């Protein structure tokens, strides 16, 4: 039987609060991370993601006190990202209670760190996030961006995804700047390309606005369906989304 789809609310965090932006900017407050986590677990989320969105650009470590507080209330696997710039930083986040870490800018600059993290913690603990923007000059049509989507790298996103996959990473989380927070749908060509070129699970991230968008992402090959503003602002309820996907013939957890 196919692996069940995983519904993953994402808590973007700034100054200890959950926030949500559009196209990586225009940030607005969305609540307390501990209360959000508690509510999403109760609502049937399969996983929780939390991202300290300014840690990297502020050159600081992840807020471990918030990780501990969220870890105390979560009842499902919890992935933490943002500011994880070394194997030691990843270890601190895992010791604080996260089940997995997500890393982007640091491993782009030092790809060997991916293998080091997998050796230290196991492949199941390491997600590599890839922020991209459309760029027709790239073979895949997408360019990798780092530093919270602020810095262009000149590297083709699909080539980087293949390189990441080569280290044995089991989960890749691509987010398209053009769809992030816009609620116009996920970047389906991006999902399809990474799904076809790698053996990793692909997280659909950036752009969910309707339940149909989640179904489209699953059809494109995503196995983890991430949403932020649609959940934070009560536009879509997780139980309703699961019912919708099940009616469409997808395998979902109860």
N, C-alpha and C positions, 0 to 999 in steps of 0.2 A: 504493500500500500504506500502511496506517496506520503512523504513527510507532511504533517499538518502545517498549514500556514500559521505564522506567528504574528500576532498583533502587538506592536511595540509603540506605546506613547513615548515621545521624546521630550524631556524637560531641558530646554536651553536655559542656562543659568547665568545671571550677571549680578554681582554684588550680593550673592546669597539668595536671590529671588528668581523664580521662573519667569522668563520673558519670551516674546516671540516677535520676530521681525519679518520683513518682506524683502526678498532678494538680498538677504544678509544685512539689511539696514532697517530703519524705521522701527525701532524697538519699542514694544509696549509690555507692561507688566501683566503676568498671568498667574501669580499666586505664590504660595509657599511650597518649596519642593517636597517637604515631608508630607504635608497634607495632600498635595497632588499625587504623590506616590501611593499613599494609603488609599486614596479614592480609586486610582486606576487598578490597583491590585484587587480591590473589592468588586470592581466593575467587570473583571475577567480578562485583564491584560495578560498576555503570555510572557512578556518581557518588559522591562523598563530600561530606557536609555536616558542618561543625563550628560549634558555637555556644558562644561565651564567655558563659555564662548569667548571670553576675553583673556583667559589665562596665558595663551601663547603670545598674543601681541603685547601683553603687559609683562612678559618675561617672568612669570611667577608660577609656582606649583599649583596643582589642583587644590581646591578647598576641602581638605580632608575631614574637617569637622562636619561639613554638610554631607559628605559621603557616609560618615559614621551614622548620622541621624537618619538618613534615608535607608541605609542597610538595616537599621533597627526595626523598621516598619515594613519593609518589602517582604512579599511572600512569593515572588517570582524572580527569575534571574535578572540581575541588574548590571548594565554595562555603563562604565564611566569613561568619559573622554574630556580632553581639554587640558593642556599644560603637562601632558605626559611626555617628557623630553628625554627620558633615559630609562634603562632597565630598573634602576633604583626607584625612580618615580613611579613606575608601573607597579613595582612590588609594594610600595607604600599605599597605593590606592587599593590594591587587592587585600592587603592586611587590614585596611580600614573598613572592609566589608563588601566591596564591589565583587561581583562574580566574574566579570570580564573587563578588559580595558579596550578603549578605542583610541587609536593614535593616527595622526595624519602628517603634520608638518615635520615633526622630528624624524620620522622614519623616511620621509621623502628626502630629507637632507642627508640622512645616514641610513641607507637601506639595510646595511648589515645588522642594524638593531632589530629588525624583524626576526631574523633567525635567532638572535640572542634571546629575545623575549619568548619565542616558541620553545627554545631549549630550556629556559628557566621555568616557565609556567605551563607549557603545553599549548598546542595549537587551538584548543577550544577556548582559551582565555583571551585570545588576541584577535581583535577586529581592526582592519585598516580602513579608515575613512578616506575617501577621495573626493575633494571638492573640484568641480569642473565648470568651465564656461564654454559655450559654443564658439568655435574658431574654425572657419572654413579652410584655413591654411594647414590644419592638422590632418593626418591621414584618416583618423576616426571622426573628425569634425569637432573634437572636444579637446581642450587644453586643461592640464592640471593647474589648480590654484592652491596656494598654501596660506598660512597665517590668517585663518578665518575667512578665506576667500579674498584676501586683499592683495596677494602677491602672485602675479603670473610667473609660470616657471619655464614656458617654452617647450614643455614635454607633452607628448600625446597621451591622453588619458587611457586609451586602451593598451598602449605599450606598458604604461605604469601598472595597470591592473594585471597584465600578464606577468610582469616581473614580481609583483606582490604574490600572485598565485604560485609562482615558482618556489617561493620560500615555504609553502605549505599552509598558508593562511586559509582558514576555513570559512571566513566571513568577510566580505567586502561591502562597504557602505558608501556608495557614490551619491553625491548630492549635486544637482545642477543649479547653478546660481540663477539661471533664467526662470526657473519654476519655483524656487524656494519661497514658501509662504504665500505664493500667489493664488493658491487654490484653483488652479486651472488644469490640474492633472500632473502626474509624474512625467519625467522625461523618458518616454518608453523606448526610443531608439538607443539611448544610453544603457538602459537596463538590458535590452536584448543583446547589445554588443558584448557587454561584460559577461552575461550569462553564457553566451555562445563560446567565448574565448577562454573561460576559466572553469575550474572545478569547484570554486567556492560558492557558498550561499550568497545571494545578492540581496541586500536590503534596499527596498524602494523607499527613497527619502526625498522630500522636497516637492510640494505641490498638491498634496491631497486636498480636495475640496468637496468631493461627493463620494458616496459608497461605490459608485460605478468606477471612479478613479482607482480605488483599491483593487477591484476586480480586473481592470485593465493591466495593472502592474503585475498581478499574479499570472495573468495570461502571457505577459511578456517574459516571465521567468523568475520574478522575485519570489522568494520564500519567506522573507520577513517584510511585513508591511508597516512602515513607520509613519506616524502622524503626530502633529503638534497642535497647531491652532484649532484644527477641527475638533480635537478632543478638549483642549483647554477652555474653549469658548462655547462648549456644549452644542456644537453644530452636528456632531455625530456621536451616538452612544455606542460603546464597544459591543454590548450584547446585540444591538440592532445590526451592527456591521457584521457580526459573526453569523447571524441568521441570514442576512442578505447573501453572504458569500456561500453559505451552505446550500441555500436555494439555487445558487448558480452552479452547484456541483463541485465546489471546492472542498477539500478536506480541511476542517478547522477543529480546533480543540473546543470542548463544550464550554 
